[in-house]
């Protein structure tokens, strides 16, 4: 079990596990999960790490769109953000890119979830490894992350 799953079990949070065979050549992990798990892609969210070069933050957005860095900076109360380097994201979270879960990270980072999640009963996020997703209520997810808020941080591709 991954740290994300262990944390949810320990805290008795309702969730579902969804496993699929990850294609090593696939780089669009969230879309791959939606297709292989036969889920609506608007319900599948990706976990991204961003930085203002002083601190790091977690942004959770639908796989059907991309993170709007300006809106995310506003949501986190900083001037400007950029994507974190892969090695830095993996070091801070303890997970490999493509399997970074917003839950059970090594260092709890301030988190923002795109507000579209609030319209869904369940969203799907990485369970902590490639080929493993967790279905969880958005408010339950928010409670598992540090200082979480919902904001309009995504935009269409």
C-alpha positions, 0 to 999 in steps of 0.5 A: 500500500502507498502512503496515500492509501495508508493515510486514508485507511488510518483516518477512516476516510471513504475512498475507492481504489482503481488499478490499471496497467500503466503503459511505460510509454504514456506521458499523459498519466491522467488521460491514460487513467481516464481511458483505462478506467473508463471514467469521465475525464472531467472527473480525473484530476492531476496533482501538480507541484508549483513554486514561487522559488521560496516555497512549494504548493500543490495544485489539483486540476482536471486532466482535461485542462491545464493549470493557469499559473497566474490564477494559481499564484493569486489563489496561493497569495504569491506574485508568480509561480512556475512548475516545480522541477521533476526531481524536486517534486519527487523529493518533496512528495516521496512519489514518482511523477505520474504517480504523485498523490495529493495525499500522504506526501512526505512534506505537507504542502499548501494545496488548491483544488480547482473549483470544478471539483466541488460540482462532482460527488467523486473525483479521481486522483493518483493513489501514489503510484502509476496505474493506481487512482483513488476515488474520493469526495472532493471535500474529503480530499481537501481535508487530507491536504494542508490548508486546502482551498478551492479556486478557479485555477484550471483552463482548457487545453 
